[in-house]
Protein backbone atom coordinates (compact mmCIF):
# COMPACT_ATOMS: atom_id res chain seq x y z
CA UNK A 1 0.00 0.00 0.00
CA UNK A 2 2.91 2.38 0.72
CA UNK A 3 4.24 1.87 -2.80
CA UNK A 4 0.89 2.87 -4.28
CA UNK A 5 0.82 6.11 -2.28
CA UNK A 6 4.40 6.88 -3.34
CA UNK A 7 3.59 6.18 -6.99
CA UNK A 8 0.55 8.48 -6.91
CA UNK A 9 2.62 11.22 -5.25
CA UNK A 10 5.42 10.96 -7.83
CA UNK A 11 2.92 10.93 -10.69
CA UNK A 12 1.20 14.05 -9.39
CA UNK A 13 4.56 15.79 -9.02
CA UNK A 14 5.43 14.93 -12.63
CA UNK A 15 2.10 16.26 -13.87
CA UNK A 16 2.44 19.44 -11.82
CA UNK A 17 5.98 20.06 -13.05
CA UNK A 18 4.98 19.50 -16.68
CA UNK A 19 2.10 21.98 -16.33
CA UNK A 20 4.43 24.54 -14.75
CA UNK A 21 7.03 24.09 -17.48
CA UNK A 22 4.35 24.41 -20.16
CA UNK A 23 3.07 27.63 -18.57
CA UNK A 24 6.64 28.97 -18.42
CA UNK A 25 7.16 28.11 -22.09
CA UNK A 26 3.95 29.80 -23.17
CA UNK A 27 4.70 32.86 -21.07
CA UNK A 28 8.14 33.29 -22.65
CA UNK A 29 6.79 32.52 -26.14
CA UNK A 30 9.12 29.60 -26.81
CA UNK A 31 6.42 27.86 -28.82
CA UNK A 32 6.98 30.28 -31.72
CA UNK A 33 10.57 29.11 -32.21
CA UNK A 34 9.54 26.33 -34.60
CA UNK A 35 7.62 28.81 -36.75
CA UNK A 36 10.67 31.05 -37.06
CA UNK A 37 12.89 28.11 -37.98
CA UNK A 38 10.46 27.02 -40.68
CA UNK A 39 10.91 30.37 -42.42
CA UNK A 40 14.69 30.03 -42.77
CA UNK A 41 16.00 28.74 -46.11
CA UNK A 42 17.23 25.18 -45.93
CA UNK A 43 20.37 25.47 -48.02
CA UNK A 44 21.69 27.80 -50.69
CA UNK A 45 22.04 25.89 -53.97
CA UNK A 46 24.75 28.18 -55.31
CA UNK A 47 27.00 27.45 -52.32
CA UNK A 48 27.48 23.79 -53.30
CA UNK A 49 30.78 22.91 -54.94
CA UNK A 50 30.59 21.58 -58.47
CA UNK A 51 31.07 17.80 -58.74
CA UNK A 52 34.45 16.79 -60.03
CA UNK A 53 34.68 15.11 -63.42
CA UNK A 54 36.56 12.08 -62.09
CA UNK A 55 33.62 11.04 -59.90
CA UNK A 56 30.95 11.43 -62.58
CA UNK A 57 32.66 9.43 -65.38
CA UNK A 58 34.09 5.93 -64.90
CA UNK A 59 37.68 5.51 -65.93
CA UNK A 60 38.77 3.22 -68.81
CA UNK A 61 40.28 0.63 -66.44
CA UNK A 62 36.99 0.08 -64.62
CA UNK A 63 34.99 -0.82 -67.74
C-alpha positions as CSV (number, residue, x, y, z in Angstrom):
1,X,0.0,0.0,0.0
2,X,2.9,2.4,0.7
3,X,4.2,1.9,-2.8
4,X,0.9,2.9,-4.3
5,X,0.8,6.1,-2.3
6,X,4.4,6.9,-3.3
7,X,3.6,6.2,-7.0
8,X,0.5,8.5,-6.9
9,X,2.6,11.2,-5.3
10,X,5.4,11.0,-7.8
11,X,2.9,10.9,-10.7
12,X,1.2,14.0,-9.4
13,X,4.6,15.8,-9.0
14,X,5.4,14.9,-12.6
15,X,2.1,16.3,-13.9
16,X,2.4,19.4,-11.8
17,X,6.0,20.1,-13.1
18,X,5.0,19.5,-16.7
19,X,2.1,22.0,-16.3
20,X,4.4,24.5,-14.8
21,X,7.0,24.1,-17.5
22,X,4.3,24.4,-20.2
23,X,3.1,27.6,-18.6
24,X,6.6,29.0,-18.4
25,X,7.2,28.1,-22.1
26,X,3.9,29.8,-23.2
27,X,4.7,32.9,-21.1
28,X,8.1,33.3,-22.6
29,X,6.8,32.5,-26.1
30,X,9.1,29.6,-26.8
31,X,6.4,27.9,-28.8
32,X,7.0,30.3,-31.7
33,X,10.6,29.1,-32.2
34,X,9.5,26.3,-34.6
35,X,7.6,28.8,-36.7
36,X,10.7,31.1,-37.1
37,X,12.9,28.1,-38.0
38,X,10.5,27.0,-40.7
39,X,10.9,30.4,-42.4
40,X,14.7,30.0,-42.8
41,X,16.0,28.7,-46.1
42,X,17.2,25.2,-45.9
43,X,20.4,25.5,-48.0
44,X,21.7,27.8,-50.7
45,X,22.0,25.9,-54.0
46,X,24.7,28.2,-55.3
47,X,27.0,27.4,-52.3
48,X,27.5,23.8,-53.3
49,X,30.8,22.9,-54.9
50,X,30.6,21.6,-58.5
51,X,31.1,17.8,-58.7
52,X,34.5,16.8,-60.0
53,X,34.7,15.1,-63.4
54,X,36.6,12.1,-62.1
55,X,33.6,11.0,-59.9
56,X,31.0,11.4,-62.6
57,X,32.7,9.4,-65.4
58,X,34.1,5.9,-64.9
59,X,37.7,5.5,-65.9
60,X,38.8,3.2,-68.8
61,X,40.3,0.6,-66.4
62,X,37.0,0.1,-64.6
63,X,35.0,-0.8,-67.7
